[in-house]
Amino acid sequence: MSVRDIRLFGDPVLRTPAEPVVDFDRELRTLVADLTDTMTAAPGAGLAAPQIGVGLRVFTYAVDGVVGHLVNPHLTLTDETQTGDEGCLSIPGLTFDCTRAYGTVARGFDMYGEPVVIEGTDTLARCLQHETDHLDGVLFVDRLDAATRKAAMRAIREAEWSGLSAPVVKASPHPLLGRAR
């Protein structure tokens, strides 16, 4: 397939909620292959379709030697949390401590429309949450505490790849740091 350009922080597509996939066809399989190739070449632990400019609810992941994808995900999160370094291919070269649920059950579909359930903790849970956030127009910097978010925004403005205008960071629309209620 092909390696595609990754959209960077400030691109409006990263803030636009993605549409559910309704056609499980060859075009979707090509998108999954392109996402996988792009994620592997970057290299990254995950990549969501909006990060390559496609507004569909699909992402790929590569964690602990397991490469996969998920279409139209729905997450159930544990109450237990973890805080650790998190980065993003759309915010290259920068990582910050981010709090996420420690465990996640992700339900969705594969590229053929077959139901899929992925259970993960630690890094896989972080990746599943991060990539699903992308599908909702949320970036990991939105989940940082106020002081860390301020430092992140300063680092983004000073990054070599950053645009000239200051990007807008919105507060996460999800209560409880994304944890289930």
C-alpha positions, 0 to 999 in steps of 0.5 A: 500500500502506501505511506501517507503524510501525517497531519500535525497539531493545528490541522483542523481535521485533528479536531473534527469528530470522525464519521462511523464507517458504514461500508466495509469494502476494498476502500476500507481495507486499503485505508487500514493498510495505509494506516498500518504502513504509515504507523510502522514507517513513523514509527508509532504505537498507533495511528488514527484515520484523521491523522492522515486526513481521513474522517472515518472511525478507524485506527491501527495499533502496534503494541508489544509485538501485536499489530491490529486495527479497530473500526467504529470503536466503543471503549469501556474503561476501568476505574483504576488509572495510570499516569505516564509518558504519552506522545503523538505522531501529530505532535512529533518529538514531544511527550508529557505525563498523561493520566488514563484508565489502566484497563480498557475493553474496546469493542468494534469491528475489523475491516471485514465487518466482523465484531472484535473485542480487544482487552488491554491494560497499561500500554495497550489500554493507553493506546486504545484510549489515545487513538479513540480520542483522535476519532472524537477530535480530542488530542492527548494534550487536552487531557493534561493537567493545567500546568503540564498543558501550559508546558506542552503548549509552550513546547509545541509553539517552540517546535521546529514543525510548529506553525507561526500562529498559536494553536488552540487547545480545548478542554476535554469534553469527556468528564473524569479524564475519560474514565467510565462513570 
